[in-house]
Amino acid sequence: MIENRKWDSNFFGKKIGELKPDPKSFRHLEFHLMKARGEKFKYILCRLKAMDTERIRVLESSGFYLTDIGVTWAIQSRSYKIIASPNNTVDIRIATPEDIRPLKKMAGTLFRTSRFYHDPFFSKTEATTLYQTWIENSVTGTAADVVFYIPGKGFITCKKKKKTTGQIPLIGIKKEAQGKGLGKALIIRALQWFSSQRINSVTVRTQFYNVGAMNFYRKLGFSIKEYDIVFATIL
């Protein structure tokens, strides 16, 4: 079954769908793709568990290509306090609508390892605009619950997923500000906020090939929760 990703379709101005990885969808994959073409879909993605080799082979035989390998890291509330306190000289504050303009400018220079910058379906301009819109929507409360901001240097977004679970959708530090402990300071501030919201588990996803990010989360006490693989096809 292919579902219309309405937000994506509206944002990119092209009908984008997601193939759900259930047995019925894969038994009749060619039928669903033919139906999707008739319904004017332009792009279909499918997210699988990393070890789902049988379905991966089916997708590849139907013209899907690998567009992303993700690693989801998690940390439990009992580990929040293991991380040392941040440097008190770091100016971290909650972003307000007045910060949207500089945040959008910053977001437009980050996240170049994401699939949107490497998938041939999306232009570099579209990818940049996506992240600029994402951070704006995060500040205004539609894509995140709170954004912590180090003026001119970096930010982190925090979102409550369920009653006791949370997510860090975005974290970014400008290149010239990296290596100074600002990323760690933002993570600590985020975990403090999640703790105040009685969130017991927090996740963050990064690309498998982003070795720097992988080591960063590991050193901060996060552990790997799961791997996923994203395939896509252009219709």
C-alpha positions in Angstrom: 0.0 0.0 0.0 1.3 3.4 -0.9 0.2 6.4 1.3 0.4 10.0 0.2 2.8 12.0 2.3 0.7 15.1 2.3 3.1 17.5 3.9 6.0 16.5 1.7 3.8 16.6 -1.4 2.6 20.1 -0.6 6.0 21.4 0.2 7.9 20.1 -2.8 4.9 20.6 -5.2 5.2 17.0 -6.4 3.1 14.0 -5.2 5.3 11.9 -2.9 4.2 8.6 -1.4 5.5 6.0 1.0 5.3 2.3 0.5 4.4 0.6 3.7 6.6 -2.5 4.3 3.7 -5.0 4.9 3.6 -8.4 3.2 0.6 -7.5 1.0 2.3 -4.4 -0.4 5.3 -6.4 -1.5 3.4 -9.4 -2.9 1.7 -6.9 -5.3 4.4 -4.3 -5.6 4.3 -3.9 -9.4 0.5 -3.4 -9.2 0.9 -0.7 -6.5 3.6 1.1 -8.5 1.4 1.1 -11.6 -1.5 2.4 -9.6 0.8 5.1 -8.1 1.8 6.2 -11.6 -1.9 6.5 -12.6 -2.5 8.6 -9.5 0.4 11.0 -10.5 2.8 10.1 -7.8 6.3 11.3 -8.7 8.4 9.7 -6.0 8.0 6.7 -3.6 10.1 5.9 -0.6 10.2 2.9 1.6 11.8 2.6 5.0 12.9 -0.8 6.1 14.7 -2.4 9.0 18.3 -2.9 8.1 18.2 -6.7 8.2 15.1 -7.0 6.0 17.1 -8.5 3.2 14.1 -10.2 1.4 12.2 -7.0 1.0 15.4 -5.1 0.0 15.9 -7.5 -2.9 12.3 -7.0 -4.0 12.7 -3.2 -4.0 16.0 -3.4 -5.9 14.5 -5.7 -8.5 11.7 -3.1 -9.0 14.0 -0.2 -9.6 14.3 1.3 -6.1 17.7 2.7 -5.2 19.3 3.2 -1.8 19.0 6.8 -0.6 19.8 6.6 3.1 21.0 4.4 6.0 20.0 5.7 9.4 21.0 4.9 12.9 18.7 5.8 15.8 20.4 6.4 19.1 18.6 6.4 22.5 19.3 7.5 26.0 17.3 6.7 29.1 16.5 9.1 31.9 18.7 7.2 34.3 21.7 8.2 32.1 20.8 11.9 31.8 22.9 12.9 34.8 25.9 10.9 33.7 26.8 13.6 31.3 28.9 16.4 32.9 27.4 19.8 33.4 27.8 22.2 30.5 30.1 25.2 30.5 28.1 27.9 32.2 29.6 30.5 29.9 27.7 29.1 26.9 24.7 31.3 26.1 21.9 28.9 25.5 18.4 30.3 25.3 15.0 29.3 24.0 14.6 30.5 20.4 11.8 33.0 19.7 10.2 34.2 16.5 12.7 37.0 16.4 15.4 34.4 16.0 13.8 32.7 13.0 15.7 34.7 10.4 19.3 33.9 11.6 18.2 30.4 12.4 17.0 29.9 8.8 20.3 31.3 7.5 22.2 28.9 9.7 20.1 25.9 8.8 20.7 26.5 5.2 24.4 25.8 5.6 24.0 22.6 7.7 22.8 19.0 7.2 24.7 18.4 4.0 25.1 14.7 4.8 21.3 14.2 4.8 19.5 12.2 2.1 17.8 15.3 0.7 21.1 16.6 -0.5 22.1 13.3 -2.1 18.9 11.9 -3.5 18.7 12.8 -7.2 14.9 13.6 -6.9 15.6 16.7 -4.8 17.5 19.7 -5.9 20.1 21.3 -3.6 17.8 24.4 -3.4 14.9 22.3 -2.3 16.9 20.5 0.3 18.1 23.9 1.7 14.6 25.3 1.7 13.4 22.2 3.5 15.7 22.6 6.5 15.0 26.4 6.6 11.3 25.7 6.8 11.9 22.9 9.3 13.7 25.2 11.8 11.1 27.9 11.3 8.3 25.4 12.0 10.2 24.2 15.0 10.4 27.7 16.5 6.7 28.3 15.9 5.8 25.0 17.5 4.5 22.9 14.6 7.6 20.7 14.2 9.0 20.8 17.7 8.0 21.8 21.2 11.1 23.9 22.0 14.3 25.1 20.2 17.4 25.9 22.2 19.7 28.3 20.5 23.3 29.5 20.8 23.2 32.8 18.9 25.2 32.6 15.7 26.6 29.2 16.5 24.1 26.3 16.8 20.7 25.0 17.9 18.8 21.9 18.9 15.1 21.1 18.6 13.2 19.0 21.1 9.9 17.2 20.5 7.7 15.1 22.8 6.6 12.0 20.9 4.5 10.2 23.5 3.8 10.7 27.2 7.2 9.5 28.3 9.3 9.5 25.1 11.0 12.4 23.2 13.0 13.0 20.1 15.8 15.4 18.9 14.8 16.0 15.3 17.6 18.5 14.5 20.9 19.5 16.0 23.4 21.7 14.2 26.6 23.6 14.9 28.2 25.9 12.4 31.4 24.5 11.1 33.6 27.3 12.6 32.0 26.7 16.0 32.6 23.0 16.1 35.0 21.3 18.5 34.3 23.7 21.3 31.9 21.6 23.3 28.8 23.5 22.1 27.1 20.3 20.7 27.5 18.7 24.1 26.1 21.8 25.9 23.1 21.7 23.6 22.5 18.0 24.3 22.7 18.5 28.0 20.3 21.5 27.9 17.9 19.4 25.8 18.0 16.5 28.3 17.4 18.9 31.1 14.3 20.0 29.4 13.1 16.5 28.6 13.7 15.6 32.3 11.5 18.5 33.4 8.8 17.2 31.0 9.1 13.7 32.7 10.4 12.2 29.4 12.1 8.9 30.2 13.7 8.1 26.8 15.1 10.3 24.1 16.1 9.3 20.6 18.0 11.0 17.8 18.7 9.7 14.3 21.8 10.2 12.2 23.3 8.8 9.0 25.3 5.6 9.3 28.2 7.2 7.4 28.3 10.3 9.6 31.1 8.9 11.8 31.6 12.1 13.7 28.0 12.2 14.8 28.0 8.5 15.6 31.0 8.9 17.9 29.5 12.1 19.4 26.4 10.3 20.6 28.3 7.3 21.8 30.5 9.4 24.0 27.5 11.2 25.5 26.0 7.9 26.7 23.6 7.2 23.9 23.3 3.6 22.7 22.1 2.3 19.3 18.4 1.5 19.3 18.0 0.5 15.6 19.2 0.8 12.1 16.9 1.6 9.1 17.4 1.7 5.3 15.5 4.1 3.0 14.9 3.1 -0.6 13.2 5.3 -3.2 12.1 5.3 -6.8 11.3 8.1 -9.2 8.2 7.5 -11.3 
